[in-house]
Amino acid sequence: MTEFLLSVHVLVAIVTVGSITVAASMFPRVALRACGGGEGEREGRSSGGTGTALLLHRVCTGYAVVGVVVPVFGIATGAQLGVLTDAWLIVSLVLTAIAAALLGLAVLPGQRRLLALAEGAASEEEARPVASRLAMLTGVFNVLWAVVVVLMIVRPGSTTGV
């Protein structure tokens, strides 16, 4: 049973969190281009309009909902392994909660705001500060997940020899 829980936990984490980190990282630049301020238009390439930005936002939103399964199966796996009180797991859960809050309370609303600016034909000057702040928040989100992944691999205090 432990192998099944761990397999689902890892697979869903890779698919959901991986998709969110990539889509969220791409979003500010694509949305800024949709506002008419990106390099693509200056160089004569197609900017993709707001359609691509909207798709990236939908990926982030959809996978965020499905991503709730990651900590659920992680906790179930931890319970099976008897490590729910280990410091590395508690820190991982806290960082996961912080990342989820950052995604739900800052990144996704920031994406919606930037989409509204793009759909309202905002200028680059109006959209750039929003895109810059969103890129920073997305970077923090990504770093939090990187730390969680490292904790899951290293597991400080593990007796498995890793």
C-alpha positions as CSV (number, residue, x, y, z in Angstrom):
1,M,0.0,0.0,0.0
2,T,2.9,2.4,0.8
3,E,4.3,2.0,-2.7
4,F,0.9,2.8,-4.2
5,L,0.4,5.9,-2.1
6,L,4.0,7.1,-2.7
7,S,3.6,6.5,-6.5
8,V,0.4,8.5,-6.7
9,H,1.9,11.3,-4.5
10,V,5.0,11.6,-6.7
11,L,3.2,11.3,-10.1
12,V,0.5,13.8,-9.2
13,A,3.2,16.2,-7.8
14,I,5.2,16.0,-11.0
15,V,2.2,16.5,-13.2
16,T,0.4,19.2,-11.2
17,V,3.2,21.2,-9.6
18,G,5.5,20.8,-12.6
19,S,2.8,22.2,-14.9
20,I,1.9,25.0,-12.5
21,T,5.6,26.1,-12.2
22,V,6.2,26.1,-15.9
23,A,2.9,27.8,-16.9
24,A,3.1,30.4,-14.0
25,S,6.7,31.2,-15.0
26,M,5.7,31.8,-18.6
27,F,2.6,33.8,-17.8
28,P,4.0,37.3,-17.0
29,R,6.0,37.5,-20.2
30,V,3.2,36.2,-22.4
31,A,0.6,38.5,-20.7
32,L,2.9,41.5,-21.0
33,R,3.3,40.8,-24.7
34,A,-0.5,40.6,-25.0
35,C,-0.5,44.2,-23.6
36,G,1.6,45.2,-26.5
37,G,4.8,45.7,-24.6
38,G,6.7,42.5,-25.2
39,E,9.7,41.8,-27.3
40,G,7.8,39.6,-29.7
41,E,5.9,42.5,-31.2
42,R,9.0,44.7,-31.4
43,E,10.8,42.0,-33.3
44,G,7.9,41.4,-35.6
45,R,6.8,38.1,-34.2
46,S,3.3,37.2,-33.3
47,S,2.6,37.9,-29.6
48,G,-0.1,35.2,-29.3
49,G,-2.6,37.7,-27.9
50,T,-4.4,37.1,-24.7
51,G,-5.4,33.6,-25.8
52,T,-2.0,32.1,-24.7
53,A,-2.0,34.0,-21.5
54,L,-5.6,32.8,-20.8
55,L,-4.5,29.2,-21.5
56,L,-1.6,29.5,-19.1
57,H,-3.9,30.9,-16.4
58,R,-6.3,28.0,-16.9
59,V,-3.5,25.5,-16.6
60,C,-2.4,27.1,-13.3
61,T,-5.9,27.2,-12.0
62,G,-6.9,23.7,-13.1
63,Y,-3.8,22.0,-11.9
64,A,-4.0,24.0,-8.6
65,V,-7.3,22.3,-7.9
66,V,-6.0,18.9,-8.8
67,G,-2.8,19.6,-6.9
68,V,-4.7,19.3,-3.6
69,V,-4.2,15.5,-4.0
70,V,-0.5,15.9,-3.6
71,P,-0.4,16.7,0.2
72,V,-3.4,14.3,0.7
73,F,-1.4,11.4,-0.6
74,G,1.8,12.7,0.9
75,I,0.2,12.7,4.4
76,A,-1.3,9.2,3.7
77,T,2.2,8.0,2.7
78,G,3.8,9.6,5.8
79,A,1.2,7.9,8.0
80,Q,2.0,4.5,6.4
81,L,5.7,5.1,7.0
82,G,5.2,6.4,10.5
83,V,7.0,9.7,9.8
84,L,4.2,12.2,10.4
85,T,6.0,13.8,13.3
86,D,9.4,14.0,11.6
87,A,10.7,17.5,11.3
88,W,11.4,17.3,7.6
89,L,7.8,16.3,6.9
90,I,6.4,19.0,9.1
91,V,8.6,21.6,7.4
92,S,7.6,20.3,4.0
93,L,3.9,20.5,4.9
94,V,4.3,24.1,6.2
95,L,6.2,25.1,3.0
96,T,3.5,23.4,0.9
97,A,0.8,25.4,2.8
98,I,2.7,28.6,2.2
99,A,3.2,27.8,-1.5
100,A,-0.5,27.0,-1.8
101,A,-1.5,30.2,-0.1
102,L,0.9,32.2,-2.3
103,L,-0.6,30.6,-5.4
104,G,-4.2,31.1,-4.4
105,L,-3.9,34.5,-2.8
106,A,-1.3,36.2,-4.9
107,V,-0.2,34.4,-8.1
108,L,-3.6,33.5,-9.5
109,P,-5.2,36.9,-8.6
110,G,-2.1,38.6,-10.1
111,Q,-2.6,36.6,-13.3
112,R,-6.3,37.6,-13.4
113,R,-5.3,41.3,-13.0
114,L,-2.7,41.1,-15.8
115,L,-5.2,39.4,-18.0
116,A,-7.7,42.2,-17.3
117,L,-5.1,44.7,-18.3
118,A,-4.3,42.8,-21.5
119,E,-8.0,42.5,-22.4
120,G,-8.4,46.2,-21.7
121,A,-5.6,47.1,-24.1
122,A,-3.4,48.5,-21.3
123,S,-0.1,49.9,-22.2
124,E,3.3,48.4,-21.3
125,E,3.8,51.1,-18.7
126,E,0.6,50.1,-16.9
127,A,1.2,46.3,-17.1
128,R,5.0,46.1,-16.5
129,P,4.8,46.6,-12.7
130,V,2.1,44.0,-12.3
131,A,4.0,41.6,-14.5
132,S,7.2,42.2,-12.6
133,R,5.6,41.6,-9.2
134,L,3.9,38.5,-10.5
135,A,7.2,37.2,-11.9
136,M,8.7,37.7,-8.4
137,L,5.9,36.0,-6.6
138,T,6.0,33.1,-9.1
139,G,9.7,32.8,-8.4
140,V,9.1,32.5,-4.7
141,F,6.4,29.9,-5.3
142,N,8.9,27.9,-7.4
143,V,11.7,28.1,-4.8
144,L,9.3,26.9,-2.1
145,W,8.5,23.8,-4.2
146,A,12.2,23.3,-4.9
147,V,12.9,23.3,-1.1
148,V,10.1,20.8,-0.6
149,V,11.5,18.5,-3.2
150,V,14.9,18.6,-1.6
151,L,13.4,17.9,1.8
152,M,11.5,14.9,0.3
153,I,14.8,13.5,-1.2
154,V,17.2,14.3,1.6
155,R,14.9,13.7,4.6
156,P,17.1,15.0,7.4
157,G,17.4,12.4,10.1
158,S,16.4,9.6,7.8
159,T,17.6,6.1,8.7
160,T,17.5,4.8,5.2
161,G,21.1,5.9,4.5
162,V,20.2,8.6,2.1
